[in-house]
Amino acid sequence: MRYVVIAMLILIVGSLGSAAVHMVRGRGDSSRMAKALAWRVGLSVALFSLLMVGYYFGLFKPHQL
């Protein structure tokens, strides 16, 4: 499960980087940047949901102090 979370974080950062590249190099076409940002939001929501479901089913355990 740890590798899935890491992969999702890498995809989120990659999508954010893609949006930044489209913003800097875009020549009036903001639809590509909007799609990249929409992917980032979707991946972030999916990761949050995955973490909540994983915690509910006991796949993740909180740290004990």
N, C-alpha and C positions, 0 to 999 in steps of 0.2 A: 504494500500500500504506500510505503514511503516513496517508491520510485514513481508511482502514478502522480503523487503530489508534486514531486520535483519536476516531472515532465510537464505537468500543467503550468507550473510557475515559469518554466522556460518558454512555453508557448505564449503565455501572457506577455512576458517581456519582449519576445520576438514580434508579437503583434503590435505592441506599443512602438517598437523600433521601426517597424514597417510604416506605421502611421506617421512617424516623425520624418522618415525619408520622403514619403509622399507629400508631406506638408512643405518640406524644404524645396524639393525638386518639382513639385506639382506646377503645371502651367495652366492654372485655372480650372483643373479637374479635381474638385474636392470629393467626388464620389468614392474614389479609391481610399482616401484617407478616412472617410466616414465608415466604409466597410471594414477597414482594419480596426477602427475604434469599436465598432459594433461587435466584432469578433472578440476583442479584448474584454468587453463588458460581459458577453455571453460566457466566455471561458472563466471569468472571475465568479460569476453567479454559479456556474457548474462546479467549480472548485469548492466554493462555500457550501453548496448543497452536499457535495461528496463528503466533506469534512463533518457536517452535521449528521448525515446518515451513518457514517463510519463511527462516530462517537456514540450514536444511539444504539448501534448493534455491537458495541464493545470492541471494535477494531482499533480504536485509539483509546489510550488510557491517560488521564492527566498525571502530571508529575507529582510525586508525593514528597513533601519536604520533611 
